[in-house]
Amino acid sequence: MNTPNSYDLVVVGSGAAGLAAAVSYAEATAHRAQPPRIALLERSTEDQRGGATRWTGAFLRITEERKLDPDWADHVQRVSGGLSDYEYCKTLERETPATLKFIEDRGVALEFNEFPIAHTFADGSPTMTPPGNPVGGGASIVKALSAKLDEHPNVDVHFQTEAIRLTTGEDGAVDGIVVRGPDGYATRLGAGAVVLACGGFEGNAEMLTRYLGANACDLPLIAPGIANNRGDGIRMALELGADTAGQFDMIHAEPVDRRTRKADAVLYGYTGGIFVNGKAERFFDEGRDTWDNTFELIGYEIWRHQNQEAYWIADAHSLDIPGIRNAWLSDVPPEQADTLDELARKLGLQPEALEKTVADFNSAVGPGEFDHTRFDGKATVGLTPPKSNWATPLDTPPFIGIPLTAAICFTYGGIRTDTNARVVTPSGVPIPGLYAAGELTGLFYHEYPPATSVLRSLTFGRLAGQHAAAQLA
């Protein structure tokens, strides 16, 4: 092992959480006569820095007043059955304005564009309120915070460097980390504190199989950056006795267009159509809730029970929704045909089976007016599975379809932290010198109320950096 280097802070991972931690720490300590040394470790090459953050559109569940949806913390409690950490969720709500100011002050511009179908980002009720997102998506966050970090000469960024294990002193406090650089040799970096911010285990087939079971290897990655999320932070923290949180056998999966290799090619705008599997049979109530509360469940269902094969089928009614193409994130347009027979052949489905499924659906559609801006109550009658809202007959050409598969976005299970992002033991005692933020920290059970992943990564990364800075003598 090579001669150790000494740092005051080592951050593992250069996504939203890691960058927020490093920047907040560097800025909080910059006034010192001798600013502390900081190391940022990144498994990827420099041009691929940023992890999952680099590839996401980074929807933010916020108001234009820069506040978190006030229903979100309670929403998490409802869907988790009370298993999620409510205090942690309320901390995110309280800290959201400061987090948004943090990124805006450092060059990230926010925008609020109209979205074509209703969602529940505003106090739990379906609305057409424009969701927030950074101009340029998550890549703009990576670019802006990386540029700020580069302004500090006391920061060393180590690319193509893997974290192997944490080290501790005789008192049990974290005092360093062993890493492996691009030359293959192991080196110990001394550290006054370590922030783990290197994602979950989406890119580790062994861990996915261990926790999710059979067919975990069939989950494609929603973006290239998460291939580097190998569960290193979780493994290293568990070796020191850290507690866990979140549901380890559950994932955030999303329905994506399987015709493209584009990252984040998600289908959000499916309100007016139906989903069928490889046998051209419906398998999900497409109108049970708004898209933001069902797209993850549909993704998981496609992977777990539909052999990773599904199709979204719609007609001119969907094409008539203003701006609907903005909710189809693929770079390939939907397949289109004048008849269901022709559409089925383009998609590789059995034509008679698709025609029967659509005919059964059409005959079950109840009365009412279709309204994509709210729960319209326009439902099917006597059909299994039902369509509880937005059930409009598929009878007007052109008919359109998108072949789908489920892609993994992040894992639920991870390390437990307190509201200062300190890693804690099962008894709730913080492990001295160890912090964690982002998707390697567990929180969710059963469902993920969306548009908060980047926001919580930024928030608790920022809090980790601030808390670690305050501990300096």
PEVENGI-V881080 format. One line per field, one symbol per residue. phi: phi as a letter, one per 20 degrees, with the letter a starting at -180 (. if undefined). psi: psi as a letter, one per 40 degrees, with the letter a starting at -180 (. if undefined). burial: 1 if it has 9 or more other ideal C-beta (glycine too) atoms within 8 Angstrom, else 0. A space follows every 50 residues. Layout:
phi->???
psi->???
burial->???
//
This chain:
phi->.fffddcebcddocegffffffffffffdfffgcgfeccddcfefffdfo lfggdefmgcecefemcfgfeffffgfffemnefffffffffffeggfff fgfffdoeedccefdfcfbdedmndfbdgffeaffnmfffffffffffff fdfeddddelcdedbedcefenffcrbeccefeneecedfbfbcdebdme cfedffffffeenfmffeefefbgfefeednfffgffffenfedbnefdc cedcfcfeecdffmeeededgedcdcefemdfbbefdfafgfdcffffgf fgffcdlmcbbedbbffffefgmfffedefedfgfcbecfgffgffenef gffffffffffgfefefpdfbfeafemececmdcffcebmedgeccffec bcfccddfdbeefaeecefdmefdegenefegnccbbnfeefbecmbdfe mcfffffffeffffffffffeff
psi->hihiihidhhhhhfadddddddddddddedeidgiiihhhhhdiideeie adddeiefhhgiieefiiheeddddddddefedihdddddddddeddddd ddddefehhiigiiieiiifegfeihiehhiiihheadddddddddddde eheehhhhifhhhdiiiiadeeiheahhihaeeeiihhhihdihhhffia fdegddddddddaiedeehihdiddedegeeddddddddeeiiiiihefi ihiihiheeiehifgihdgedeaihiaeefhieigeediiddeddddddd ddddefffhihhhaaddddehheddeeheiehiiiiieidddddddeeih ddddddddddddeehaiihhheeiheehiihfihiihdifghigehiiii ihhiihhhdiidiaihiaeeehhiideehhhhehiiiaeehidihdihha fedddddddddddddddddeeh.
burial->00010011111111111111111111011000001111111111000111 11111101111110011110111011101100010101111110110011 11110101110000111111110001100111110011111111111110 01001011111011011100001111111110000111111111111111 11110011101000110010111011011111110111010111111101 11111110010101111111111111100101110110011111111111 11100101111111101110101101111100001010011111111010 10111111011101110001010001011100100110111101000111 11111111111111111101111110000110111111111111101011 11111111111111111110010
//
